[in-house]
Amino acid sequence: MISAQQIYNLDLESSIELAKEKSKTMLILKQSLQKASFDLKAATSSFKTHVNMDFILPQYTETVRQFEDSTGISYYPVRQNQVTSYLTINQPLPTDGYLYIRSGIESLADFYAKDRNAQISSSLGLRQPIAAFFGYNQIQLGYKQAKLAYDLSSKQLKRAELDLVYNVSQTFFTLLSYHEQMNIAQMSLNRQKEAYNIAQNKFSAGLIREVEALQMEVDLSEAVNNWDIATIDYMAQIELFKERLGINLGDSVVIKSDLSYNLVNIDVEKAVSLALENRLELKENEIQIELSQMEIKKRKAEGRINGNILLNYNFIGVDKSASDIPVTTVISNTWQNLISRRGSFGVGLTLNIPIIDWGENRAKVNSALSTLVQTQIKQDADKVTI
């Protein structure tokens, strides 16, 4: 289905606004900014308490399992039904670790043994990566990276908007220039036609020589050619203008021009100083440099000793009853066992020590360093350009 042709009456200001609305580049960058905003919200939310509820409602198992001891290997059939519910409260820490509380109840019915096994448990614990103290803090780093990515997207959108204003303005005034050139070519063609007609009349009357009449014919052909070229250039510029605005090439554009302007006195030194202070390219490079430095720190930490400090305190109650015992009685027996049983304490330290990686980590660090150097070189080049 062919869409109806639209007619746009545009001056410079309305052209810029229309381009901002329809430009595909602007739409893409706006989506990038929105994505960065969601990523920043997610990184901020990672510091808050998380609550999860896990259920197995139910899980029936019917299979054959293997048992092996000093007497040999034997097999036994299994028919079980498990029902489980656990509530976990997880509080992330600024140190990249987290505190947790996990409480729940579990019931396992064994149909062959004709018994029901139940467990109620509650656990308090801490998990703390040791790399956060001397390497890098993942939760803090993730937040900083998300914030910098948001700032970078915001600045990229602003710079694209300024580039769009510049490009649309340049195309607008170029279109006006081509339109005026076409008008001039039209007036020149009209004058040349008049001169040609006068020359033909004079030649017919014998008032001028044939060579003068032929010269007028050549001048007319040149004027027609100039008019054709000016018209083609104008039509091509209209198509480019439509493309810059993001509108359909089949639509019509009517340009309204106001060539009034204000004189502005420019201090070159002040202009350069303000550009070095405010140009978005430099701000973007600064953000990229900071992100590269974070990446280097992360890569270096991956090649060092890492591990976790683990602490937990558990309260556990268990019960084993015949399958015909009511579930409420089983739960009551399990709870009584929990409150009568002494809590259990656990502490641990896990370590991972890289010994040989054949230069993999060093290569990753050097790769990140190369990215940093590239950005620094680009920053220096942008300053020279400004």
C-alpha positions in Angstrom: 0.0 0.0 0.0 1.4 3.4 -1.0 1.3 6.0 1.7 -0.2 9.4 0.9 2.3 12.1 0.1 2.9 14.7 2.8 3.9 18.3 2.3 6.2 19.9 4.8 6.4 23.7 5.2 9.8 24.1 6.9 12.0 26.9 8.1 15.4 26.1 9.8 14.0 25.7 13.3 11.2 23.4 12.3 13.6 21.4 10.1 15.9 20.8 13.1 13.0 19.7 15.3 11.7 17.3 12.6 15.1 15.8 12.1 15.4 15.2 15.9 12.1 13.5 15.8 12.7 11.2 12.8 16.4 10.7 12.6 17.3 7.0 12.9 20.6 7.9 14.5 18.9 9.9 17.2 16.3 7.1 17.8 19.1 4.6 18.2 21.0 6.8 20.7 17.9 7.4 22.7 17.4 3.7 23.0 21.0 3.4 24.1 20.5 6.0 26.7 17.4 4.2 27.9 19.3 0.9 28.1 22.1 2.6 30.1 19.4 4.1 32.4 18.0 0.6 33.1 21.5 -0.8 33.6 22.2 1.9 36.1 19.0 1.2 37.9 19.8 -2.5 38.0 23.3 -1.7 39.4 21.8 0.5 42.1 19.3 -2.2 43.0 22.1 -4.7 43.5 22.9 -3.0 46.8 19.4 -3.6 48.2 18.0 -6.6 50.0 16.8 -9.4 47.8 14.1 -11.9 48.9 13.5 -15.2 47.1 11.1 -18.0 47.6 12.0 -21.5 46.3 9.5 -24.3 46.0 9.5 -28.0 44.9 5.8 -28.8 44.6 6.3 -31.8 44.3 9.1 -33.7 42.7 8.3 -37.4 42.2 11.3 -39.7 41.5 11.1 -43.3 40.3 14.4 -44.9 39.3 17.2 -47.4 40.2 20.3 -46.3 42.0 23.7 -47.8 42.5 25.2 -48.6 45.9 28.9 -49.5 46.2 30.9 -50.6 49.3 33.6 -53.1 50.2 31.3 -56.0 49.5 30.7 -54.9 45.9 28.1 -53.1 43.9 24.3 -53.5 44.3 21.2 -51.8 43.0 18.0 -50.8 44.7 14.8 -49.2 43.4 13.7 -45.7 44.4 10.2 -44.3 44.6 10.2 -40.9 46.4 8.2 -37.8 46.5 9.8 -34.5 47.7 8.1 -31.3 48.7 10.3 -28.4 49.7 9.9 -24.7 50.4 12.7 -22.3 51.3 12.8 -18.5 51.9 16.1 -16.7 51.3 16.8 -13.1 52.4 20.1 -11.9 50.8 21.7 -8.6 51.8 24.6 -7.5 49.6 27.5 -5.7 51.3 29.6 -2.8 50.0 32.6 -5.1 50.5 31.3 -7.3 47.6 30.1 -10.0 50.0 26.6 -10.7 51.3 24.7 -11.7 54.4 21.9 -14.2 54.1 19.2 -15.9 56.0 17.7 -19.1 54.6 14.8 -20.9 56.2 12.7 -23.7 55.0 11.0 -27.0 55.4 11.5 -30.2 53.4 9.5 -33.4 53.3 10.6 -36.6 51.6 8.2 -39.6 51.3 9.9 -43.0 50.6 7.3 -45.3 49.2 9.4 -48.5 49.4 10.6 -47.9 53.0 7.1 -46.6 53.8 8.4 -43.7 55.9 8.4 -40.0 55.7 11.6 -37.9 56.3 11.2 -34.3 57.3 13.6 -31.4 58.0 13.2 -27.8 59.2 16.3 -25.6 58.9 17.3 -22.0 59.4 20.7 -20.7 58.5 22.5 -17.4 59.0 25.6 -16.9 56.9 28.2 -14.6 55.4 30.1 -15.0 52.2 32.9 -12.5 51.5 35.3 -12.7 48.5 38.8 -11.9 49.7 39.7 -10.4 46.3 37.6 -7.3 47.2 40.2 -6.3 49.8 43.2 -6.2 47.5 41.9 -6.7 44.0 38.7 -5.3 42.8 35.2 -4.9 44.3 32.8 -6.4 41.7 29.6 -4.8 43.1 31.2 -1.3 43.4 32.9 -1.7 40.0 29.6 -2.7 38.4 27.9 0.4 39.8 30.7 2.7 38.6 30.7 1.1 35.2 26.9 1.5 34.9 27.1 5.1 36.0 29.9 5.9 33.5 28.1 4.1 30.7 25.0 6.2 31.4 27.0 9.4 31.4 28.7 8.3 28.2 25.4 7.5 26.5 24.0 10.9 27.6 27.0 12.7 26.1 26.9 10.7 22.9 23.2 11.6 22.5 24.0 15.3 23.1 26.9 15.3 20.7 24.7 13.5 18.1 22.1 16.2 18.6 24.6 19.0 18.1 26.0 17.2 15.0 22.4 16.9 13.7 21.8 20.6 14.2 25.0 21.4 12.3 24.3 19.0 9.4 20.7 20.0 9.0 21.6 23.7 9.1 24.3 23.2 6.6 22.1 21.2 4.3 19.3 23.8 4.7 21.4 26.8 3.7 23.0 24.8 0.9 19.5 24.1 -0.4 18.7 27.8 -0.2 21.9 28.5 -2.1 21.1 26.0 -4.9 17.6 27.4 -5.1 19.0 30.9 -5.6 21.5 29.6 -8.2 18.5 27.9 -10.0 16.6 31.3 -9.9 19.7 33.1 -11.3 20.1 30.5 -14.0 16.4 30.9 -14.9 16.7 34.7 -15.1 19.9 34.3 -17.2 18.1 31.9 -19.5 15.1 34.3 -19.9 17.5 37.1 -20.8 19.4 34.9 -23.2 16.2 33.9 -24.9 15.2 37.6 -25.4 18.7 38.4 -26.7 18.5 35.4 -29.0 15.1 36.5 -30.4 16.3 40.0 -30.9 19.5 38.8 -32.6 17.4 36.5 -34.9 15.2 39.5 -35.9 18.2 41.7 -36.5 19.9 39.0 -38.6 16.7 38.6 -40.7 16.7 42.3 -41.2 20.4 42.3 -42.2 21.4 44.5 -39.3 24.0 42.0 -37.8 26.3 39.5 -39.3 25.6 35.8 -39.2 28.5 35.1 -36.8 26.9 37.4 -34.2 23.6 35.5 -34.6 25.3 32.2 -34.2 27.1 33.4 -31.1 23.7 34.3 -29.6 22.6 30.7 -30.3 25.7 29.3 -28.6 25.1 31.6 -25.6 21.5 30.4 -25.4 22.6 26.8 -25.4 25.0 27.5 -22.6 22.3 29.2 -20.6 20.0 26.2 -21.1 22.8 23.9 -20.0 23.4 26.0 -16.9 19.7 25.9 -16.1 19.6 22.2 -16.4 22.7 21.7 -14.2 21.3 24.1 -11.5 17.9 22.3 -11.6 19.6 18.9 -11.2 21.8 20.2 -8.3 18.7 21.6 -6.6 16.7 18.4 -6.9 19.6 16.3 -5.6 20.0 18.7 -2.6 16.3 18.4 -1.9 16.7 14.6 -1.8 19.7 15.0 0.6 17.7 17.4 2.7 14.8 14.9 3.0 17.3 12.2 3.9 18.8 14.4 6.7 15.3 15.0 8.0 14.4 11.3 8.0 11.2 11.8 5.9 10.1 9.8 2.9 11.7 10.8 -0.4 8.2 10.9 -2.0 7.1 13.7 0.3 7.3 17.4 -0.8 9.2 20.1 1.0 8.5 23.8 0.9 11.3 25.9 2.3 10.7 29.2 4.2 13.8 31.3 4.6 14.7 34.1 6.8 18.3 35.2 6.1 18.5 37.8 8.9 21.4 37.3 11.2 23.2 38.8 14.2 26.8 39.8 14.3 28.8 37.9 16.9 32.3 39.0 18.0 34.5 36.0 18.8 37.6 35.9 20.9 39.7 33.0 19.5 41.6 32.3 22.7 38.3 32.2 24.7 36.7 30.0 22.1 39.5 27.5 22.2 39.5 27.5 26.0 35.7 26.9 26.1 36.0 24.1 23.5 38.7 22.3 25.5 36.5 22.6 28.6 33.1 21.6 27.2 33.6 19.6 24.0 31.7 16.3 24.4 34.4 14.3 22.6 36.9 15.1 25.3 34.3 14.2 28.0 33.6 10.9 26.3 37.3 10.1 26.0 37.7 10.8 29.8 35.0 8.4 30.6 36.5 5.7 28.2 39.9 6.2 29.9 38.3 5.7 33.3 36.5 2.6 32.1 39.7 1.2 30.6 41.5 1.8 33.9 38.8 -0.2 35.7 39.1 -3.0 33.1 42.9 -3.2 33.7 42.3 -3.4 37.5 39.8 -6.2 36.9 42.1 -8.2 34.6 45.0 -7.9 37.0 42.9 -9.1 39.9 41.9 -12.2 37.9 45.5 -13.3 37.9 45.9 -13.0 41.7 44.9 -15.2 44.6 41.2 -15.2 45.1 38.7 -17.1 47.3 36.0 -16.6 49.9 35.5 -16.3 53.6 32.5 -18.4 54.7 30.6 -18.2 58.0 27.3 -19.8 58.9 25.2 -20.8 61.9 22.5 -23.4 61.4 19.5 -24.6 63.3 18.2 -28.0 62.0 15.4 -30.3 63.1 14.8 -33.7 61.6 12.2 -36.5 62.0 11.6 -39.9 60.5 8.1 -41.4 60.8 6.0 -44.0 59.2 4.2 -42.8 56.1 0.8 -43.2 57.7 1.6 -40.6 60.3 -0.2 -37.3 59.7 1.9 -34.5 58.1 1.1 -32.1 61.0 2.5 -34.6 63.5 5.7 -35.0 61.4 6.2 -31.2 61.3 5.5 -30.9 65.0 8.1 -33.6 65.8 10.6 -31.9 63.5 10.1 -28.6 65.2 10.6 -30.1 68.6 13.8 -31.7 67.4 15.0 -28.3 66.1 14.4 -26.4 69.4 16.0 -29.2 71.4 19.1 -29.6 69.2 22.1 -27.3 69.6 22.8 -25.0 66.7 25.8 -25.8 64.5 28.5 -23.4 63.5 30.6 -23.4 60.3 33.6 -21.3 59.2 35.7 -21.7 56.1 38.3 -20.1 53.8 38.6 -21.1 50.2 41.5 -20.1 48.1 42.3 -20.3 44.4 46.0 -19.6 43.6 46.9 -19.2 39.9 50.2 -21.0 39.2 50.5 -21.5 35.4 48.3 -19.9 32.8 50.8 -19.7 30.0 50.6 -15.9 29.9 46.8 -15.7 29.4 46.2 -13.2 32.2 49.2 -11.0 31.2 47.9 -11.0 27.6 44.4 -9.8 28.8 46.1 -7.1 30.9 48.2 -5.9 28.0 45.1 -5.9 25.8 43.3 -3.7 28.3 46.4 -1.4 28.4 46.4 -1.1 24.7 42.8 0.0 24.7 43.7 2.6 27.4 46.6 3.9 25.3 44.4 4.1 22.2 41.9 6.3 24.0 44.7 8.5 25.5 46.1 9.0 22.0 42.6 9.9 20.7 42.2 12.4 23.5 45.4 14.1 22.6 44.5 14.1 18.9 41.0 15.6 19.6 42.7 18.4 21.7 44.9 19.2 18.7 42.0 19.2 16.4 40.1 21.6 18.7 
